[in-house]
Amino acid sequence: MVLIYDKYFNQEEINDIISFYKTPSGHKWIKSTPEITKELMTVMMQKYMPEIQKAMKEKAEENK
């Protein structure tokens, strides 16, 4: 994981992120992220899954 973060953030930015996570807002972010992610995935699945399924079905028909 370090190599991936290193690709996108320098040391100063990592230090800033660590500082944020030590704040009350950072603690709330950590605590809330799983539920936020769950809600976002639910909405995205409801909104986009029919389109994805349609495209997959069309592609399958083309490949027959």
N, C-alpha and C positions, 0 to 999 in steps of 0.2 A: 504494500500500500504506500510505503514511503516514496517509492519511485514515481508513482502516479501523482501524489500530491506535489512532489518536487517538480514535476513537469509543469504544473499550473501555478504554483505559489513560490515566492522567494521566502527567505527566512524571516524577514520583517513582517510579511503578510501572515505567515504561520503564527508568529508571536502575537499579532493583532487578533487572529482567530482564537487563539488560546485565551487571550485576555477577555474577549467577548464571552466565551463559554464559562468564565469564572463569574460573570455578572448575573444578577437575577434574571435579566432578559435571556441570557445564554442558557441558564438552567431551565427556563420555561421553554425555550426553543428545543432543547434536548428532550424534555418531557413531552412536548406536544407533537414533535415530528412524526412519530409512528401513526398517530390518529390523523394528522393532516395528510400524510401519504396515503393512508387507507381511504380517506374521503376523496382525494384527488384521483386515485386509481378507480374507484367506483364510478365517479362522474365520467372519467375518460372511457371506461369500458362501456358505459351506457351510451355515450355519445358516439364513439368511434367504432365499437365492435360490429354493429350492423354493416357499416361501410367496408370494414376489413373482411367480414364474412362474404359479402357480396363480391368483392374483388377476388377473393380466393376461389369462390365458386365459378366465377367467369373464367379465371385462369385454368381451373381444372377442366372446364368444358372445352377450352381451346386446345388443351393437351390431349384430348381423347382421340 
